[in-house]
């Protein structure tokens, strides 16, 4: 890859691109029988989190970053505390047009490095059965499956709808 990937803190100027990326990816992930559930989830997540990233992550004691190539947001992710010595990786998405270029690996490495720099010993994360590329990435990066669950109820972390979720962690 010739393009330089820059990971930097989210700014308000990134909000439109981050919002569009979140919507696009979640619509692409939606199985045909869950399109309405995904639309409800998207609307809820926009209201609770994506349209208020600085406030949301400040309230949680976390932070949010974007991956940028040539001034274009091509990826995003956040971290929020999940325990006294752990952070949870949240909202890690890569623009489908920019996949297979190492962006997700670089963002994941950045998150792990951030944890180590802040003397945190573990990074937690979750993904779902509809995100097979993410499952492969996390397994290949050494994350250990902690548990699986069926997400029946919607929240700002899951659409519900009976989708299988996988919760992972890694000592960093």
N, C-alpha and C positions, 0 to 999 in steps of 0.2 A: 504494500500500500504506500503510495507516494504522499498522500495527504497527511498533514500533521493533525493528530487528535489532541485538542486542548480540553482539559477538564477544569472547569472554573465554577465558582459559586453562582447560583441562580441570581438574576437581577430581574426587576420588574419588566425590563425591555424584552426578556425571554418569554414572558407570560403567554403571548399569542401562539408562539411556536410550540411551547410545552403543552398548552391546552389542545392544540390541533393534533399533536403527536399522540397524546393520551387517548383522544377520541378515535383517531384513525386505527390505532393498534387494537383497542378494545372492540371496535366494530369488526375488524378482521378476525379476531379470536372467537367471536360469537358463533357457536353452533346454530344451525338454522332453527332448531326448536327452542333456543334460548335467546333469540334476538330481542324480544321485549324485555326480558330480565336484564340483559346487558345494557339496554337503553336506560332502564331505571337505575342500574348501578352507575352508569356513566354520569347521569344527571346528579345523583347523590354525591359521588366522588368529586365532581366539579364544585358543587356547593360547599361540601365539608372540607375539601383539601386543595384540589388543583387550582381553583380560582383564588385561593388565599394561601399560597405556599409560604410566604414569609411568616405570616401569623401562625399558621398551623405548625410549622417546624420549630418556631421560637417557643410556642406554648409547650411543645413536647420535649424541648431541650435537644433538638436535633438540627440538621442542616440539609440543604438540597443543592445539587450540582447539575450542570449540563455538560454534555460532551459536544464540542463545537469543531467543525471543519470549515475553513474558509468563511467564518462568521455565520454559519448555518448550524442551528441546533439539530444534531443527529442522534442524540441520546440524552437520557436523564435518569437521575436516581436520587433518593434521599436516604437519610439514616435517622432513626429515632431510638431512644433508649428502650431496651427490652429487659433489662435487669441491671443489678448494681455494677456489673463489669461487662456488659454486653450492649451491642447495638443491633437493631433490626434493619436490614436492607429493604427499602420500599421503592416502589414505582420505577424499577429499572426497566427501561424500554429503549430499544434502538429502532430508528426509522427503518422500515423494511427495505427501502432503497439503498441503505448503507450497511446492511448486514453482511456477515462473512468477511469483515475487514479488521477484526480484532477489537472493535469498539467495546463490546460487552465485557470482554476479558480485561480490557484496560480499566473500565469503570469498576469492575469487581475488585481488581487489584488496588485501585485507589481507595475503595471503601475499606479493604483490609488494612492498608497502610494507615489510613485515618484512625482506625481503631487502635492499632499499635502505638501510634504517635500520642494518643490520648490515654494510654495505659489501660486499654480495655482488652480483655482476653478472649472475647468470643464475638463472632458475627452470626446472627440468626437471619433466616430468610424463609420465605414460603413462595410456592408457585402452584400452578394447577395442572391438571391433566391436559388442558387445551394448550399449554405452553411447552411443547416437547423440546424445543431448542433450549429453553431455559433449564429444563430438567437435565439435559445432557451437559450443559455448561457447568452447572453446579456440581454434578457428580464428578465430572472430569477435573474440577478445581479442588476436589478433596472434601467437599461438604458431605456430612453424614446425615442420613435420614433419621429424624427423631421420631416422627409419627406421620401417619396419614389420617385424614378425616374427610368426611363427607360434609360439605358446606351447604346446609339446608337454608339457613337464614342469611339474608344479605347484611352487609356492614360496609364500612369504608375500606375493608381489606378483602372482601369477597363478594361475588355476585349472588352467592347462594345457589339455588337451582339444582342441588344435588351433585355439584361438580366436586370431584375428588381433589383435595389439596394435599400438598406434600410440604412438611416443615423440616427444614435442614438447619444444621449449625456447623460451625468450624471454629476450632481454637486457633486464634491468630496470635 
